[in-house]
Amino acid sequence: MGKDDSEGACKFYVVFLTCFATIGGFLFGYDTGIVSGALLLIGDVFSLTTVWKEAIVSATIGAAAFFALVAGVLTDAFGRKVVVMLASFVFTIGAVVMAVSNDKVVLLVGRLIVGMGIGFASMSVPVYVAEAAPPTIRGALVTLNQLFITIGILVSSVVAGAFSTDKENGWRYMLGLAGIPSIIQFIGFFFLPESPRWLMAKGREEDARKALQKIRETEDVDTEFNQIKESVEDESSQQQGNACATLSLMFKTQPVRRALAIGCLLQFFQQLCGINTVIYYSASILRMAGFPSQQAIWLVCVPNAVNMLCTFIGIYLVEKSGRKLLTLISFVGVIIALIVLAVGFQLSVKHSPDIFMTEPSNDTKCIAFSVCNDCITDSDCGYCFEKGNMSSGSCLPTMEKHTERYANPEFNSSFRCDEANYNMDSPKYTWADNFCPTDYSWMAILGLALFVIGFAPGLGPMPWTINSEIYPTWARSTGTSLATAVNWIANLIVSMTFLSLLEAITTYGTFFLFAGISLIGLITIAAILPETKNKTLEEVQELFMSKEYKSQQHTPGQYATDNMAFEEKGSKL
């Protein structure tokens, strides 16, 4: 076999290995995305309150945040391969639990289990791929994990649309199907090798050599084997003690402290711009914009498809336009999109249909409302209107809660929008308990599409890319972990408060709030983020040094030895 053939075989096998590993990324995206469509059906079946809806969405994120930290310990102790397999096993268990849930508590437990799998996968998959990939294509292969996440989100929206017609059990199929790819991954990983770097770090040199030979599909791995051995030995000699000692040193070192602040702010603003309202609640947003449930679930495919496609733009532009410019342009795009969403919902409220008709009823509460928006704001009322004729609307009481029948949003308890109407092949009337028909529904689709167009190339990948290169070697793992923790915490804040914000400050007020936070992020990042494109590690570290720090003739290599004396002089970030 010639050299080119050998390299081709090597690349084929490592791409094959990467695709199996990034099934974890696919599951990550699928399980976080599927809740958008499933929530519309689950909320009606189990009569979920706003708090319960937020809990079911947020439980996965909270569990992922915790178990990502646990995965860091497990990958070092037991290996990258083992944790990837553990993630796929946990994904399978979580899918089964959610699919057979008979009440909201069991469903919540299933979401927590899935969060555990996401936490394990988000930590172990990128590490496993990076350590198995050849240096020449490592960046591209690691980026595949982000791409597979967006593919998982897109597939979840298609699956949600396919099962949206089954009002009672469709959500079970949506959530349970995640068990199929996780089983495939679990079985496939029995035949894949462990990370050669991890084996070397554990002193298992012969196993490391065999694993490297299998991944490269050649016996001639001496050069790379020796490079890995030397790198592992160097990293071992540069250890700064335990995590607490490293963290303390980071805060005492001015350039590292500044890099950490920027890295954490990037992750904070990435989440506080509201991206996960699009991922978790896009179907709910579209329904509030005036689309019926089934149509809203299918329309989620639009922003999710745009999200996946625009990820390629970021991959292409990152080395051409630079990290900072791409991030700032992304902020501008996100702000414009949020304003479009806010204005669209504000116009919908301003031009909410009048209630033209009343029907005989013992209810005195619902018939008191004069416009649709006031009617649907009350949880006990809903808007019934003739399809294609908004001037026929009336405000009616919703079906009684907590009975043997579930409260389906497609009909109310009596009158024109009763169950008999709902069961017709072509019902004449539409029942809307949380949306009003409007001429501005198109602005919701446009806003969501513009949001992911703006977000995917810049704010999506750049915080991760920048965090991977702004810390010195001895602080990189700890710095990246802290920034990742900020990302998960901000993610949790958004997912737990979004529905409550809608009720407290209105839908358009919530999007104006996200736009304001994004504007603060744009100004902040523009002021403090240096451009790291085409910089060596030493040059990147120098970018974060203050003039006073430089005047002390500190060099990047001196971080771990002489920063204490300088910090005692009160250097400022």
C-alpha positions in Angstrom: 0.0 0.0 0.0 1.4 3.4 -1.1 1.6 6.4 1.1 -1.5 8.1 -0.4 -3.5 4.9 -0.1 -2.5 4.5 3.5 -3.5 8.1 4.3 -6.8 7.6 2.5 -7.5 4.4 4.5 -6.5 6.2 7.7 -8.9 9.1 7.0 -11.7 6.7 6.0 -11.5 4.8 9.3 -11.2 7.8 11.5 -14.2 9.5 9.7 -16.1 6.2 10.3 -15.1 6.3 14.0 -16.1 10.0 14.2 -19.5 9.3 12.8 -20.2 6.6 15.3 -19.0 8.9 18.1 -21.0 11.9 17.0 -24.2 9.9 17.2 -23.9 11.2 20.7 -24.0 14.8 19.3 -27.0 13.8 17.2 -28.8 12.5 20.3 -27.9 15.7 22.1 -29.6 17.7 19.4 -32.6 15.4 19.0 -33.4 15.1 22.7 -33.1 18.9 23.3 -35.0 19.7 20.1 -37.9 17.1 20.2 -39.3 18.7 23.4 -40.4 21.7 21.3 -43.0 19.7 19.4 -43.8 17.1 22.0 -44.5 19.8 24.6 -47.6 21.0 22.8 -49.1 17.5 23.0 -47.8 16.6 26.5 -49.1 19.8 28.0 -52.6 18.9 26.9 -52.4 15.2 27.9 -51.1 15.9 31.4 -52.7 19.4 31.8 -49.3 20.9 32.5 -49.0 24.3 34.2 -46.4 26.8 33.0 -44.2 25.7 35.9 -44.4 22.1 34.9 -43.6 22.8 31.3 -40.6 24.8 32.3 -39.5 22.0 34.6 -39.8 19.3 31.9 -37.6 21.4 29.6 -35.2 22.6 32.2 -34.7 19.3 34.0 -32.7 18.0 31.0 -30.4 21.1 31.0 -29.9 21.0 34.8 -29.0 17.3 34.7 -26.7 17.9 31.7 -24.8 20.7 33.5 -24.2 18.5 36.5 -23.3 15.3 34.7 -20.9 17.1 32.2 -18.8 17.8 35.3 -19.1 14.2 36.4 -18.1 13.1 32.9 -14.8 15.0 33.3 -13.9 12.8 36.2 -15.2 9.6 34.6 -13.3 10.1 31.3 -10.0 10.5 33.1 -10.7 7.5 35.4 -12.3 5.0 33.0 -11.6 6.2 29.5 -13.3 8.2 26.8 -14.8 5.1 25.1 -16.4 3.9 28.3 -18.1 7.2 28.9 -19.4 7.5 25.4 -20.9 4.0 25.7 -22.3 5.0 29.1 -23.9 8.0 27.5 -25.6 5.9 24.8 -26.9 3.4 27.4 -28.3 6.2 29.5 -29.9 7.8 26.4 -31.7 4.4 25.7 -33.0 4.1 29.3 -34.2 7.7 29.2 -36.0 7.2 25.9 -37.8 4.2 27.2 -38.9 5.9 30.5 -40.3 8.9 28.6 -42.1 6.7 26.1 -44.0 4.7 28.7 -44.6 7.6 31.1 -48.1 7.5 32.6 -47.9 10.8 34.5 -45.9 14.0 34.5 -43.6 12.8 37.4 -42.3 9.8 35.4 -41.9 12.0 32.4 -39.8 14.4 34.4 -37.6 11.5 35.6 -37.1 10.4 32.0 -36.1 13.9 31.1 -33.6 13.9 33.9 -32.1 10.6 32.7 -31.8 12.0 29.2 -30.0 15.0 30.7 -27.5 12.7 32.2 -26.8 11.2 28.8 -26.4 14.7 27.2 -24.0 15.7 30.0 -21.9 12.6 29.4 -22.0 13.0 25.6 -21.2 16.7 25.5 -18.0 16.1 27.4 -16.8 12.8 26.1 -17.5 12.8 22.4 -15.5 15.9 21.4 -12.5 14.7 23.6 -12.7 11.2 22.1 -12.8 12.5 18.5 -10.0 15.1 19.1 -7.7 12.5 20.5 -8.4 9.9 17.8 -8.2 12.2 14.8 -5.0 13.0 12.8 -3.7 16.5 13.4 -4.3 17.5 9.8 -8.1 17.0 10.0 -8.7 17.2 13.7 -10.5 20.6 13.6 -12.9 19.5 10.8 -13.7 16.2 12.6 -14.4 17.8 16.0 -16.6 20.3 14.2 -18.7 17.4 12.9 -20.1 17.0 16.5 -21.6 20.5 16.3 -23.0 19.7 12.9 -24.5 16.4 14.1 -26.2 18.4 17.0 -27.9 20.6 14.4 -28.9 17.6 12.3 -30.4 16.0 15.4 -32.4 19.1 16.1 -33.7 19.2 12.5 -34.6 15.5 12.5 -36.5 16.0 15.8 -38.7 18.6 14.1 -39.5 16.3 11.2 -40.3 13.4 13.6 -42.5 15.7 15.7 -44.4 16.8 12.6 -44.9 13.2 11.5 -46.5 12.2 14.8 -48.3 15.4 15.5 -51.6 14.1 14.2 -51.7 11.5 17.1 -52.9 13.9 19.8 -52.9 11.3 22.6 -49.8 9.1 22.0 -47.7 10.9 19.3 -45.4 12.4 21.9 -44.5 8.9 23.1 -43.1 8.0 19.7 -41.3 11.4 19.4 -39.5 10.8 22.7 -39.0 7.1 22.5 -37.4 6.9 19.0 -34.2 8.4 20.4 -33.5 4.9 21.8 -32.8 3.5 18.3 -29.6 5.5 17.4 -28.3 5.2 21.0 -28.6 1.4 20.7 -26.7 1.5 17.4 -24.0 3.6 19.0 -23.7 1.4 22.0 -23.2 -1.8 19.9 -20.9 -0.1 17.5 -18.5 1.1 20.2 -17.8 -2.4 21.3 -15.7 -2.6 18.1 -14.0 0.8 18.3 -10.6 1.4 20.1 -10.0 3.5 23.2 -8.3 6.9 22.9 -4.5 6.2 22.4 -3.7 9.4 24.4 -5.8 8.2 27.4 -4.1 4.8 27.3 -0.7 6.4 27.2 -1.6 8.7 30.1 -2.5 5.5 32.1 0.9 4.0 31.3 -0.6 1.4 29.0 1.9 2.0 26.2 1.4 -1.3 24.3 -2.4 -0.9 24.3 -1.9 2.7 23.1 0.2 1.6 20.2 -2.3 -1.1 19.2 -5.2 1.4 19.4 -3.2 3.9 17.2 -2.4 1.2 14.7 -6.0 0.3 14.5 -7.2 3.8 14.0 -4.5 4.7 11.4 -4.8 1.2 9.8 -1.0 0.9 9.5 1.8 -0.6 11.6 4.0 2.4 10.9 2.9 4.7 13.8 6.2 5.2 15.5 6.5 9.0 14.8 3.0 9.8 16.0 3.3 7.4 18.9 6.4 9.1 20.1 4.8 12.5 19.7 1.8 11.4 21.8 4.2 10.0 24.4 6.2 13.2 24.6 3.1 15.3 24.8 1.6 13.3 27.6 4.9 13.4 29.5 5.2 17.2 29.0 1.6 17.8 30.2 2.3 15.6 33.3 5.3 17.7 34.2 3.4 20.9 33.7 0.6 20.0 36.1 -0.1 22.9 38.6 -1.5 20.7 41.3 -5.1 20.1 42.0 -8.0 22.0 40.4 -8.3 24.4 43.3 -4.6 25.3 43.0 -5.0 25.9 39.3 -8.1 28.0 39.7 -6.4 30.1 42.4 -3.5 30.7 40.1 -5.8 31.6 37.2 -7.4 34.4 39.3 -4.1 35.7 40.4 -2.7 35.9 36.9 -3.8 39.0 35.1 -3.8 37.8 31.4 -5.5 34.5 32.3 -8.0 36.3 34.5 -8.9 38.6 31.7 -9.2 35.7 29.2 -11.4 33.8 31.6 -13.7 36.8 32.0 -14.0 37.2 28.2 -14.6 33.5 27.7 -17.3 33.3 30.4 -19.0 36.5 29.0 -19.1 35.0 25.5 -20.9 31.9 26.8 -23.2 34.0 28.9 -24.3 36.2 26.1 -24.6 33.3 23.7 -27.4 31.9 25.9 -29.0 35.1 27.2 -29.7 36.2 23.6 -32.5 33.6 23.8 -31.2 30.9 21.4 -32.8 28.1 23.4 -36.2 29.7 23.2 -35.9 28.8 19.5 -34.7 25.3 20.2 -37.0 24.4 23.1 -40.1 26.6 22.5 -40.2 27.3 18.7 -43.4 25.3 18.2 -45.0 27.2 21.2 -43.8 30.5 19.7 -45.4 29.7 16.3 -48.6 28.6 18.0 -48.8 31.9 19.9 -48.2 33.6 16.6 -51.5 32.2 15.3 -50.6 28.8 13.8 -52.6 25.7 14.8 -50.6 23.0 16.8 -50.0 20.6 14.0 -49.0 23.3 11.5 -46.7 24.9 14.2 -44.9 21.6 14.8 -44.2 21.2 11.1 -43.1 24.8 10.7 -40.3 24.3 13.3 -38.5 22.5 10.5 -37.8 25.9 8.9 -35.6 27.5 11.6 -34.0 24.1 12.4 -33.0 23.5 8.8 -31.7 27.0 8.5 -29.7 26.5 11.7 -28.0 23.4 10.3 -27.2 24.9 6.9 -25.8 28.2 8.4 -23.4 26.2 10.6 -21.5 25.5 7.4 -21.1 29.3 6.9 -19.4 29.6 10.3 -17.0 26.7 9.5 -16.1 28.4 6.2 -15.7 31.9 7.5 -13.9 31.4 10.8 -10.4 31.5 9.3 -11.3 34.1 6.7 -13.2 36.8 8.5 -11.8 36.2 12.0 -13.5 35.3 15.3 -14.3 38.8 16.5 -15.8 40.1 13.3 -18.0 37.0 12.8 -19.2 37.2 16.4 -20.1 40.9 16.2 -21.9 40.4 12.9 -23.8 37.5 14.5 -24.9 39.8 17.3 -26.3 42.3 14.9 -28.2 39.6 13.0 -29.7 38.2 16.3 -30.8 41.7 17.4 -32.5 42.4 14.1 -34.3 39.0 14.3 -35.4 39.6 17.9 -36.8 43.0 17.0 -38.8 41.4 14.1 -40.2 38.8 16.5 -41.1 41.4 19.1 -42.7 43.8 16.6 -44.7 40.9 15.0 -46.2 39.9 18.3 -46.8 43.5 19.3 -48.8 44.1 16.0 -50.7 40.8 16.6 -51.8 42.1 20.0 -52.6 45.6 18.7 -54.7 44.1 15.9 -56.2 41.3 17.9 -59.6 40.2 16.5 -62.7 41.5 18.2 -65.3 39.2 19.7 -68.3 39.6 17.4 -70.5 36.8 18.7 -71.7 35.5 22.1 -73.3 32.2 22.8 -75.7 31.0 25.5 -73.7 30.1 28.5 -73.8 30.0 32.3 -70.3 31.5 32.2 -70.1 35.2 32.9 -66.3 35.4 32.9 -65.4 34.6 29.3 -68.3 36.5 27.7 -67.1 39.7 29.4 -64.0 39.9 27.1 -64.2 42.0 23.9 -61.0 41.0 22.0 -59.3 37.7 21.4 -56.1 38.6 23.1 -57.8 39.3 26.4 -59.8 36.1 26.1 -56.9 33.7 25.6 -54.8 35.4 28.3 -57.3 34.0 30.8 -56.5 30.3 31.3 -60.2 29.5 31.8 -61.2 30.9 28.4 -60.5 30.3 24.7 -61.3 31.8 21.3 -63.7 29.9 18.9 -63.8 31.1 15.3 -64.9 29.9 11.9 -62.0 28.9 9.7 -61.3 31.7 7.2 -63.6 34.1 9.0 -62.0 35.8 12.0 -65.1 38.1 12.4 -67.1 35.1 13.7 -65.1 34.7 16.9 -66.6 34.1 20.4 -64.9 33.7 23.8 -65.9 30.4 25.5 -65.0 28.5 28.6 -62.3 25.8 28.3 -62.9 22.1 29.1 -62.9 21.2 32.7 -59.5 20.2 34.0 -58.5 17.1 36.0 -61.2 14.9 34.6 -60.8 11.5 32.9 -60.7 13.4 29.6 -57.6 15.4 28.9 -58.0 19.1 28.0 -57.4 19.1 24.2 -56.6 22.6 22.9 -58.5 21.9 19.7 -62.0 22.1 21.3 -63.7 23.4 24.3 -66.4 21.9 26.5 -69.5 23.0 24.5 -71.0 25.1 21.8 -69.5 25.4 18.3 -66.0 24.2 19.2 -67.1 21.1 21.1 -65.7 17.6 20.7 -68.2 16.7 18.0 -66.7 19.5 15.9 -63.2 18.4 16.6 -63.9 14.8 15.6 -65.3 15.9 12.2 -63.1 15.1 9.1 -63.1 18.8 8.2 -64.1 20.8 11.3 -65.6 24.1 10.4 -64.5 25.9 13.6 -61.1 26.3 15.3 -60.6 26.4 19.0 -57.6 28.6 20.2 -56.8 28.6 23.9 -53.5 30.3 23.7 -53.3 32.1 20.3 -55.3 34.5 18.2 -55.7 34.3 14.4 -53.6 37.2 13.0 -52.4 38.6 9.7 -48.9 38.9 11.2 -48.1 35.2 11.7 -45.5 35.3 8.9 -43.4 37.6 11.0 -42.8 34.8 13.5 -41.4 32.5 10.8 -39.3 35.3 9.4 -38.0 36.3 12.9 -37.1 32.7 13.8 -35.4 32.1 10.5 -33.4 35.4 10.8 -32.5 34.5 14.3 -30.8 31.2 13.3 -29.3 32.8 10.2 -27.6 35.3 12.5 -26.8 33.0 15.3 -25.5 29.8 13.6 -22.3 31.1 11.9 -21.1 33.3 14.8 -22.6 33.1 18.3 -23.1 29.4 17.9 -19.6 28.1 17.3 -17.4 31.1 18.2 -17.6 31.1 22.0 -16.4 27.5 21.9 -13.6 28.2 19.3 -12.4 31.3 21.2 -12.4 29.5 24.6 -10.3 26.7 23.1 -7.4 29.1 22.2 -7.3 32.0 24.7 -5.9 30.0 27.8 -2.3 28.9 28.3 -1.9 25.1 28.4 -1.9 24.8 32.1 -5.2 26.7 32.5 -7.0 25.5 29.3 -8.9 22.6 30.8 -10.1 24.5 33.9 -10.8 27.7 31.9 -12.9 25.9 29.4 -14.8 24.0 32.1 -15.7 27.2 33.9 -16.9 28.9 30.7 -18.9 25.8 29.8 -20.5 25.9 33.3 -21.5 29.5 32.7 -23.1 28.4 29.4 -25.2 25.6 31.0 -26.2 27.9 33.9 -27.3 30.7 31.5 -29.1 28.0 29.4 -30.9 26.9 32.5 -32.0 30.4 33.4 -33.5 31.0 29.9 -35.3 27.7 29.7 -36.7 28.0 33.2 -38.0 31.6 32.9 -39.1 31.9 29.3 -42.8 30.9 29.7 -43.0 32.9 32.9 -41.6 35.9 31.2 -44.2 35.6 28.5 -46.9 35.8 31.1 -45.3 38.6 33.1 -44.1 41.0 30.4 -45.9 39.7 27.3 -44.5 37.9 24.4 -43.2 41.0 22.6 -41.8 42.3 25.8 -39.8 39.2 26.3 -38.2 39.4 22.8 -37.5 43.1 23.3 -35.7 42.1 26.6 -33.6 39.5 24.7 -32.8 42.2 22.1 -31.6 44.6 24.8 -29.4 41.9 26.4 -27.9 41.1 23.0 -27.2 44.8 22.4 -25.3 45.0 25.7 -23.4 41.8 24.6 -22.5 43.4 21.3 -21.1 46.5 22.9 -19.3 44.6 25.6 -17.7 42.0 23.3 -16.7 44.7 20.8 -14.9 46.6 23.6 -13.0 43.7 25.2 -12.5 40.8 22.7 -9.2 40.9 20.7 -8.9 39.1 17.4 -7.1 35.8 17.7 -7.1 34.7 14.1 -3.7 33.6 12.8 -2.1 34.1 16.2 0.3 31.6 17.8 -0.4 30.6 21.4 2.2 32.9 22.7 0.8 35.8 20.6 -2.7 35.1 21.8 -1.6 35.2 25.5 0.1 38.5 24.9 -3.1 40.0 23.6 -4.6 39.7 27.1 -1.6 41.3 28.9 -2.1 44.8 30.4 0.5 47.4 29.8 1.5 47.2 33.4 1.9 43.4 33.2 4.1 43.8 30.1 6.2 46.5 31.8 7.1 43.8 34.4 8.7 41.9 31.5 6.4 38.9 32.0 6.3 36.4 29.2 3.6 33.7 28.6 6.0 31.0 29.9 6.4 32.7 33.2 2.6 32.5 34.1 3.1 29.6 36.5 6.2 30.8 38.3 6.3 34.6 38.9 2.8 36.0 38.7 2.4 36.2 42.5 4.7 39.1 43.0 3.1 41.0 40.1 -0.5 40.4 41.3 0.4 41.8 44.8 0.9 45.1 43.0 -2.8 45.2 42.2 -2.8 44.7 38.5 -6.3 45.4 37.1 -8.2 43.4 34.5 
